[in-house]
Amino acid sequence: MTELSTPKPGSLADAAAVPRASVAWLFERLTAQYGARMADLYAAPVDASAAPDVQRRTAAAFTQRVQEEWALGLAGYHREEIQRGLAACRERGFAPNIGEFVQLCRPGLNPEWAWHEARHCLRQRDGGEVGDWSHPAIWRAASEMSPEVRGGDYQRHRTRWVYTLRREFAAGWGEAPPKPAMRVEHNAAVRGPGAKEREALASLRNLHAQTAASRAAATTEE
């Protein structure tokens, strides 16, 4: 799965397909989770009257086409997203097709989901955290529309949000969301000087008075 960890810049439509070896590994993981249900979902349309070797070749060719489709469907997806999809499958009773799996990998493809994620993560950043962003594209879209997202009126800003979100997803994974800027808060407590501080101030006043008197005496003598 190391290939899936490489960010793929540019539009998702132009992103390179995931290597077949990675898809084969993914199918092994899904088969381990679902067993026969995975096999049933992707069973090859084999002619039962055909010779055994023909049936095997037909099944192998069908498996290859299915995995090629998954390789294209997962183009541009990051390793963290693939792992998220696999984890989500543990809560499903049925094996996913490619459309269902990419939604599990990238829930932010649902604009309303992404909007609520953005609001939550912006509040986290206000508290000094990076935020639990599922994809940097949502962070970038939220940064561009921060006042609107914070305002919370999804229906009012839905059209622009959908456009901005799709554009950022098309730009690829990119850089991870940065740490929030340091916030300096002024919480100085007001208090009077302590005993030692009063003594120091008195000493400075006396020294200042003595210096002023010496200068005045010197001026008079001149």
C-alpha positions as CSV (number, residue, x, y, z in Angstrom):
1,M,0.0,0.0,0.0
2,T,3.0,2.4,-0.1
3,E,1.9,3.6,-3.5
4,L,-1.3,4.9,-2.1
5,S,0.6,7.2,0.3
6,T,2.0,9.3,-2.5
7,P,0.0,12.6,-3.0
8,K,-1.1,13.1,-6.6
9,P,-1.3,16.7,-7.6
10,G,-3.5,18.0,-10.3
11,S,-7.1,17.1,-11.0
12,L,-8.6,13.8,-9.9
13,A,-9.6,13.1,-13.4
14,D,-5.9,13.2,-14.5
15,A,-4.6,11.4,-11.5
16,A,-2.8,8.1,-12.1
17,A,-4.7,4.9,-11.4
18,V,-3.7,3.0,-8.2
19,P,-1.3,0.1,-9.0
20,R,-3.0,-3.3,-9.4
21,A,-0.9,-4.8,-6.7
22,S,-2.4,-2.3,-4.2
23,V,-5.9,-3.0,-5.4
24,A,-5.2,-6.8,-5.0
25,W,-4.0,-6.2,-1.5
26,L,-7.2,-4.2,-0.8
27,F,-9.4,-7.0,-2.1
28,E,-7.6,-9.4,0.1
29,R,-8.4,-7.2,3.1
30,L,-12.0,-6.9,2.1
31,T,-12.3,-10.6,1.5
32,A,-10.9,-11.2,5.0
33,Q,-13.7,-9.0,6.4
34,Y,-16.6,-10.3,4.3
35,G,-15.6,-13.7,3.1
36,A,-18.1,-15.2,0.7
37,R,-20.1,-12.0,0.5
38,M,-17.2,-10.3,-1.2
39,A,-16.9,-13.2,-3.6
40,D,-20.6,-13.2,-4.3
41,L,-20.6,-9.5,-5.1
42,Y,-17.9,-9.8,-7.7
43,A,-18.7,-13.3,-9.0
44,A,-17.8,-13.6,-12.7
45,P,-20.7,-14.3,-15.1
46,V,-19.4,-17.7,-16.1
47,D,-21.2,-20.1,-18.5
48,A,-21.6,-23.2,-16.4
49,S,-21.6,-25.4,-19.6
50,A,-18.2,-24.1,-20.6
51,A,-15.1,-26.2,-20.1
52,P,-13.3,-25.7,-16.7
53,D,-10.3,-23.9,-18.2
54,V,-12.6,-21.5,-20.1
55,Q,-14.5,-20.8,-16.9
56,R,-11.2,-20.1,-15.1
57,R,-10.0,-17.7,-17.8
58,T,-13.4,-16.0,-17.8
59,A,-13.3,-15.5,-14.0
60,A,-9.7,-14.3,-14.1
61,A,-10.5,-11.8,-16.9
62,F,-13.5,-10.5,-15.0
63,T,-11.5,-10.1,-11.8
64,Q,-8.9,-8.1,-13.7
65,R,-11.6,-5.8,-15.1
66,V,-13.1,-5.3,-11.7
67,Q,-9.8,-4.4,-10.1
68,E,-8.9,-2.1,-13.0
69,E,-12.1,-0.2,-12.3
70,W,-11.2,0.0,-8.6
71,A,-7.7,1.2,-9.5
72,L,-9.2,4.1,-11.6
73,G,-11.9,4.8,-8.9
74,L,-9.2,5.2,-6.2
75,A,-6.9,7.5,-8.3
76,G,-5.8,10.4,-6.1
77,Y,-6.8,8.8,-2.8
78,H,-4.3,8.9,0.1
79,R,-3.3,5.9,2.2
80,E,-5.0,7.4,5.3
81,E,-8.3,7.5,3.3
82,I,-8.0,3.9,2.2
83,Q,-7.4,2.9,5.8
84,R,-10.4,4.9,6.9
85,G,-12.5,3.1,4.3
86,L,-11.4,-0.3,5.5
87,A,-12.1,0.6,9.1
88,A,-15.6,1.8,8.1
89,C,-16.3,-1.5,6.4
90,R,-16.0,-3.3,9.7
91,E,-19.3,-1.7,10.7
92,R,-21.1,-2.7,7.4
93,G,-22.9,-6.0,6.9
94,F,-22.5,-6.0,3.1
95,A,-19.4,-5.7,0.9
96,P,-19.1,-2.3,-0.8
97,N,-18.9,-1.6,-4.5
98,I,-16.4,1.0,-5.6
99,G,-18.9,3.9,-5.3
100,E,-19.7,3.0,-1.7
101,F,-16.1,2.4,-0.8
102,V,-14.9,5.8,-1.9
103,Q,-17.7,7.4,0.1
104,L,-16.4,5.5,3.2
105,C,-12.8,6.6,2.4
106,R,-13.7,10.3,1.9
107,P,-16.9,11.2,3.7
108,G,-16.2,14.9,2.8
109,L,-17.4,14.1,-0.7
110,N,-20.8,14.8,0.8
111,P,-20.8,18.6,0.9
112,E,-23.1,18.9,4.0
113,W,-20.9,16.4,5.9
114,A,-17.8,18.5,4.9
115,W,-19.5,21.7,6.1
116,H,-20.2,20.3,9.5
117,E,-16.6,18.9,9.7
118,A,-15.2,22.3,8.8
119,R,-17.3,24.1,11.5
120,H,-16.1,21.6,14.1
121,C,-12.5,21.8,13.0
122,L,-12.4,25.6,12.9
123,R,-13.6,25.6,16.6
124,Q,-10.8,23.2,17.4
125,R,-8.3,25.5,15.8
126,D,-9.7,28.4,17.9
127,G,-8.7,26.3,20.9
128,G,-5.1,25.8,19.6
129,E,-5.5,22.4,17.9
130,V,-4.8,21.6,14.3
131,G,-8.2,20.1,13.8
132,D,-9.5,16.6,12.9
133,W,-9.6,17.3,9.1
134,S,-10.4,14.2,7.1
135,H,-8.8,15.8,4.0
136,P,-6.7,18.9,3.5
137,A,-9.1,20.0,0.8
138,I,-11.8,20.6,3.4
139,W,-9.3,22.7,5.4
140,R,-8.5,24.8,2.3
141,A,-12.2,25.3,1.5
142,A,-13.0,26.2,5.1
143,S,-10.1,28.7,5.1
144,E,-11.5,30.4,2.0
145,M,-15.0,30.6,3.4
146,S,-14.3,30.9,7.1
147,P,-16.8,33.6,7.9
148,E,-19.6,31.8,6.1
149,V,-18.7,28.4,7.7
150,R,-18.6,29.9,11.1
151,G,-21.9,31.6,10.5
152,G,-23.4,28.2,10.1
153,D,-26.0,28.9,7.3
154,Y,-25.3,26.0,5.0
155,Q,-28.3,26.4,2.8
156,R,-27.5,30.0,2.1
157,H,-23.9,29.3,1.1
158,R,-24.4,25.8,-0.3
159,T,-23.7,26.6,-4.0
160,R,-20.5,28.4,-3.4
161,W,-19.4,25.8,-0.8
162,V,-20.0,22.9,-3.2
163,Y,-18.0,24.7,-5.9
164,T,-15.1,25.5,-3.6
165,L,-15.0,22.1,-2.1
166,R,-15.0,20.3,-5.5
167,R,-12.3,22.6,-6.7
168,E,-10.1,21.9,-3.7
169,F,-10.7,18.1,-3.9
170,A,-9.6,18.3,-7.6
171,A,-6.4,20.0,-6.5
172,G,-5.4,16.7,-4.7
173,W,-4.1,16.0,-1.2
174,G,-1.4,18.8,-1.0
175,E,0.0,20.0,2.3
176,A,-1.4,18.9,5.6
177,P,-3.3,21.6,7.6
178,P,-0.8,23.8,9.4
179,K,-0.8,24.4,13.1
180,P,-2.8,27.4,14.1
181,A,-1.0,30.7,14.8
182,M,0.0,31.3,18.3
183,R,-2.5,33.5,20.2
184,V,-1.3,36.0,22.8
185,E,-3.8,36.6,25.5
186,H,-3.5,39.4,27.9
187,N,-4.5,38.2,31.4
188,A,-2.2,40.4,33.5
189,A,-3.3,40.6,37.1
190,V,-3.3,44.1,38.7
191,R,-1.7,44.3,42.1
192,G,0.2,46.7,44.2
193,P,4.0,46.5,44.9
194,G,5.2,44.2,47.6
195,A,7.4,45.2,50.6
196,K,10.7,44.5,48.8
197,E,9.5,46.4,45.8
198,R,8.5,49.4,47.9
199,E,11.9,49.4,49.5
200,A,13.6,49.3,46.1
201,L,11.4,52.2,44.9
202,A,12.2,54.2,48.0
203,S,15.9,53.6,47.5
204,L,15.7,54.8,43.9
205,R,13.8,57.9,44.9
206,N,16.5,58.7,47.6
207,L,19.2,58.2,45.0
208,H,17.5,60.4,42.5
209,A,17.0,63.1,45.2
210,Q,20.7,63.0,46.2
211,T,21.8,63.2,42.6
212,A,19.5,66.2,41.9
213,A,20.8,67.9,45.1
214,S,24.5,67.4,44.1
215,R,23.9,68.8,40.7
216,A,22.1,71.8,42.1
217,A,25.0,72.5,44.5
218,A,27.5,72.2,41.7
219,T,25.6,74.7,39.6
220,T,25.4,77.2,42.5
221,E,29.2,77.0,43.0
222,E,29.8,77.8,39.4
